[in-house]
Amino acid sequence: MVSSNTAELLREEIPVKQQPLTLSADIITGLVLVDVVNGFCTVGAGNLAPKEPDERISQMVKESLRLSKAFSERKWPIFAFLDCHHPDKPEPPYPPHCIIGSGEEKLVPDLLWLENDPNATLRQKECIDGFLGSTEKDGSNVFIDWVKNNQIKQILVTGICTDICVLDFVSSVLSVRNRGFLTPLENVIVSSQACATYDLPLHVAKTNKDFVFHPQELMHHVGLYIASGRGAHIASEVLFE
């Protein structure tokens, strides 16, 4: 485990500016859920799922549920990415995960109702970056279409993993926005409480040459720090008018 002193030192050396966010109907906001699926969140569900209850991941699911319900009640747009893979197409360096038909690629039980929510768009993706995973064979992009069709001015991003799939998606969206391809999108906001990453302690990583030490608290912070450096706003909490 990483000591609390180390975590505190990191927060001092590379602080992440966070502030509360209050959402109102005056600015069209879309909610983006990144991979809140069984294969990453449900205990024992697969190779990349937590082996035992994980407080950070549980908090992420709880907060994602709260936000999803609030958006649904207001009939605001929701976009949910679902990580999924074909068994014959591995995704190095990760072991097989979220295989289509396994149930790992399904939303966690608390969010499964989104499958039938008229305000929700669900998108299966077989790559780390959901933005790239939204590209169709004809060159169109489902996420771009969602932003434009709903005239979304800002997106609120939640999900897992803060430093991997969430960060890659946020970085791509910011780059595409800066190129002028995502009009009218202006702001990309990451909810720190509604994001999480996995924990792989050093003593476990040492048991397998393919494992990489991944301290959960530190890598969550690093993911937020890099997202902020790319131009995302980090929300410490999300409120509604």
LINURTA-V177838 format. One record per residue. N is the residue number from 1. RES is the residue in one small letter. NEAR is the number of other C-alpha atoms within 8 Angstrom. Layout:
n & res & near
N & RES & NEAR
N & RES & NEAR
This chain:
n & res & near
1 & m & 5
2 & v & 6
3 & s & 6
4 & s & 6
5 & n & 6
6 & t & 8
7 & a & 11
8 & e & 8
9 & l & 8
10 & l & 10
11 & r & 10
12 & e & 7
13 & e & 6
14 & i & 7
15 & p & 8
16 & v & 10
17 & k & 6
18 & q & 8
19 & q & 8
20 & p & 9
21 & l & 9
22 & t & 8
23 & l & 10
24 & s & 7
25 & a & 5
26 & d & 4
27 & i & 8
28 & i & 10
29 & t & 12
30 & g & 13
31 & l & 15
32 & v & 12
33 & l & 13
34 & v & 14
35 & d & 13
36 & v & 14
37 & v & 14
38 & n & 16
39 & g & 16
40 & f & 14
41 & c & 14
42 & t & 11
43 & v & 10
44 & g & 9
45 & a & 12
46 & g & 11
47 & n & 9
48 & l & 8
49 & a & 13
50 & p & 13
51 & k & 6
52 & e & 6
53 & p & 7
54 & d & 7
55 & e & 6
56 & r & 8
57 & i & 12
58 & s & 10
59 & q & 10
60 & m & 14
61 & v & 13
62 & k & 9
63 & e & 10
64 & s & 12
65 & l & 10
66 & r & 8
67 & l & 9
68 & s & 10
69 & k & 8
70 & a & 8
71 & f & 12
72 & s & 12
73 & e & 7
74 & r & 6
75 & k & 7
76 & w & 12
77 & p & 13
78 & i & 14
79 & f & 12
80 & a & 12
81 & f & 14
82 & l & 15
83 & d & 13
84 & c & 13
85 & h & 12
86 & h & 9
87 & p & 8
88 & d & 4
89 & k & 6
90 & p & 10
91 & e & 8
92 & p & 5
93 & p & 4
94 & y & 7
95 & p & 9
96 & p & 9
97 & h & 12
98 & c & 13
99 & i & 13
100 & i & 11
101 & g & 6
102 & s & 7
103 & g & 10
104 & e & 16
105 & e & 15
106 & k & 10
107 & l & 12
108 & v & 11
109 & p & 5
110 & d & 8
111 & l & 8
112 & l & 9
113 & w & 7
114 & l & 7
115 & e & 7
116 & n & 6
117 & d & 8
118 & p & 5
119 & n & 9
120 & a & 12
121 & t & 9
122 & l & 9
123 & r & 9
124 & q & 9
125 & k & 13
126 & e & 9
127 & c & 9
128 & i & 10
129 & d & 11
130 & g & 13
131 & f & 10
132 & l & 7
133 & g & 11
134 & s & 11
135 & t & 10
136 & e & 8
137 & k & 5
138 & d & 4
139 & g & 6
140 & s & 7
141 & n & 9
142 & v & 9
143 & f & 8
144 & i & 9
145 & d & 8
146 & w & 8
147 & v & 14
148 & k & 11
149 & n & 7
150 & n & 7
151 & q & 10
152 & i & 13
153 & k & 11
154 & q & 13
155 & i & 13
156 & l & 12
157 & v & 14
158 & t & 16
159 & g & 16
160 & i & 14
161 & c & 13
162 & t & 15
163 & d & 13
164 & i & 10
165 & c & 14
166 & v & 15
167 & l & 14
168 & d & 12
169 & f & 11
170 & v & 12
171 & s & 10
172 & s & 10
173 & v & 9
174 & l & 12
175 & s & 8
176 & v & 10
177 & r & 12
178 & n & 7
179 & r & 6
180 & g & 7
181 & f & 8
182 & l & 10
183 & t & 10
184 & p & 9
185 & l & 12
186 & e & 8
187 & n & 9
188 & v & 13
189 & i & 12
190 & v & 13
191 & s & 14
192 & s & 12
193 & q & 10
194 & a & 13
195 & c & 15
196 & a & 14
197 & t & 13
198 & y & 10
199 & d & 7
200 & l & 11
201 & p & 10
202 & l & 10
203 & h & 6
204 & v & 9
205 & a & 12
206 & k & 8
207 & t & 7
208 & n & 7
209 & k & 7
210 & d & 4
211 & f & 8
212 & v & 7
213 & f & 9
214 & h & 10
215 & p & 13
216 & q & 10
217 & e & 7
218 & l & 9
219 & m & 12
220 & h & 14
221 & h & 10
222 & v & 9
223 & g & 12
224 & l & 15
225 & y & 11
226 & i & 9
227 & a & 12
228 & s & 12
229 & g & 7
230 & r & 8
231 & g & 8
232 & a & 13
233 & h & 10
234 & i & 14
235 & a & 13
236 & s & 11
237 & e & 10
238 & v & 10
239 & l & 8
240 & f & 6
241 & e & 5
